[in-house]
């Protein structure tokens, strides 16, 4: 709050009234605590506990097979070009074809004969709208009931 007044700030009624309403700032967790919290939220349990059957297809969370910490979200970040971020994503997408539900989902064939497991969403524009992201994702999700694990690469 900015108050412009000709009065001395120690004697101003407005400043005194606002000063009485002052609250202590909320404590924020440290970056390490935030990372630990997010890791716990995105981490999955053992594979055997998470297998389930959906319409005859065994569904296994892809995070169990791909991520070394069994997290379903992985952020690969670097300000430098050419350090292997896209290569890392491509290697993860190759491993994704070995997930049991992806092997069983070959009946839902798209494009060249294999199910699409890697979806690249380009975010290179100055302003990215939600509509452009949805336009990229819409054609690759034709069957919502399809038990197919996918990797979404926001680039």
Secondary structure, 3 states (H helix, E strand, C coil): CCCCCCCCCCCCHHHHHHHHCCCCCCCCCCHHHHHHHHHHHHECCCHHHHCEEECCEEECCCHHHHCCCCECCCCCCCCCCCCCHHHHHHHHHHHHCCCHHHHHHHHCCCCCCCCCCEEEECCCCCCCCHHHHHHHHHCCCCCCCCCCCCEEEEC
